[in-house]
Amino acid sequence: MSSNASCNLLKDVKPFKTGWRVRVKMLHSWKQNFGGETLECILADETGGKIHASCKRSQMFRVQRGLPIGEWRFVENFTVSQAGGQYRPTNLQYKMTISGETVISKSDLQNNNHFLDLASYEDIIEGKLNPYFLIDVIGEIFDMRTIQTVKVKNEDRKRVVFRLRDTNGNDMECCLWGRFTELIESHLQENEGKLIICLIRFAKISYYKGNIQITNAFDASLVTLNPEMQEAVDFKERLLQALLPLAIVENKPAYKAVKQQAEDWDDVQVCSISEILVAVEAQKCKIVCSIESINTGWGWFFFGHDANGCNRRVTRIGRNDPRRIAQNEKPLWRCENCRANVTNVSPKYKLHVYVADDSDTCKLMLLDSVGKTVIGNEAVELWNGSYDETNPEDLPEPIQNLVGKSFCFGISISSDNVTNGADTYLVAEVRGGEEIHKIESQTAPVSLIESGSSIFSAGEVSKFDPNSQNSAEDVTTPFSKRKDNDDLPDVTSASKKLCTDTIKPEKTKTE
């Protein structure tokens, strides 16, 4: 048949005949051994329409040679059948089967489009996408956990868990298996400390412990690190300019979610506490201060809903249900954000502290992501495991040890502070010891800062990672359950100030 003969678009092919002619490009192929060895392919036409194609082992070599990755070809005379399976690489309802009657010929079309169909993080997290269909997703890798070898059907398999972040501050967990783990391991060794963009084509939406998780669908998925295609370059540029959330903030008008503005925190001015107390407009600033005491009237954590990246505060319900008490079931909670009764909750930091510098004192609030950076532990690691109300004066040792230490905090002065008299300021970033010494050298001496008293050693700058989370798999024994002679990690400087005063509670209104 002449190359000038008309072609059909993939969306138009139907099962009623085999005499179709399409012009397609091979995007991806892999071998599959379910019910006999086959070659599975994903083909795209010039409009971006995609179809899942397959051939038996007897045709495998011919198809691999005739349909190289990234090249355009005419494909004629093939069978069209109903697409099935739990994880489908395209949303087309039909599937192509290549047989010995199928003719494959060259095309002179030049089109380097990768035909990405990137899924929205919001749609994934909110459960709007059908998990039976594989998706394309791109993001920045962060919060990488230790690569593990686990038993799966009596076989050792490697896996790596990390989080992916988009340009809007959304993030979600990702778990890759097998050869993809080795790919990431090798890339990390060669690019240590550099930003890594991960593109996963034909990824699977799954759920692990009630949370959304992106993972590979066996070999049907395609993983590329720091891809050079234009879409990835554009994503990286947007990411560097993105407004990323710096803390998980409750849904209350007093403390709106703080997002990092386009300007660098290095350019934000340094203020004294006395200056922020008389601020007349909403702004960001940095203060160098020492933690004087913990405000135990607020407790140090709240229970948040873990599913679907919610993390919002939940309210316990059904306390007096005799059936749940008798069966020793998990407590039931109400998540108003998700409008559901839930049981999968965990502690999240909400720590109120009194701080001081040479000029004055003020109250700061550290939410979960900031708290993890400052304390060095997940809240669940310090939790005693009880869902019942606890004595707020009974603070875990790592929190008690904050008293007397010095920090450089990035502070958000909200409109509520300026116009409504709110006297608690939200901590949006934590800067390292080098920042403190830099500020000292450029401003008048601050008597409360002593050499080495910072939580970070001099010469180190630890910029706050807004979405960083410590791996739950790294937790051994919670602090609340350790014996007195257990070694407790000291994440602060060895020359820290000692706490000589009793932690001072202040009676405040509860939430």
Buried (B, 14 or more C-beta within 10 A) or exposed (E): EEEEEEBBEBBEBEEEEBEBBBBBBBBBBBEBEEEEEBBBBBBBBBEEBBBBBBBBEEBBEBBBEBBEEEEBBBBBBBBBEEBEEEBBBBBBEBBBBBEEEBEBEEBEEEEEEBBBEBBBBEEBBEEEBEBEBBBBBBBBBBBBBEBEEEEEEEEEEBBBBBBBBBBBBBBBBBBBBBEBBEBBEEBBEEEEEEEBBBBBBBBBBBEEEEBBBBBBBBBBBBBBBBBEBEBBEEBBEEBEEBEBBBBBBBEEEBBBBBBBEEEEBEEBEBBBBEBBBEBEEBBBBBBBBBBBBBBBBBBBBBBBBBBBBBBBBBEBEBEEEEEBEEEEEEBBBBBEBBEEEBBBBBBBBBBBBBBBBBBBBBBBBBBBBBBBBBBBBBBBBBBEEEBEEBEBEEBBEBBEBBBBBBBBBBBBBBEBBBEEEBEBBBBBBBBBBBBBBBBBEEEEEBEBBBEBBBBBBEEEBBBBBBBEBBBEEEEEEBBBEEEEEEEEEEEBBEEBBEBEEEBEBEEEEEE
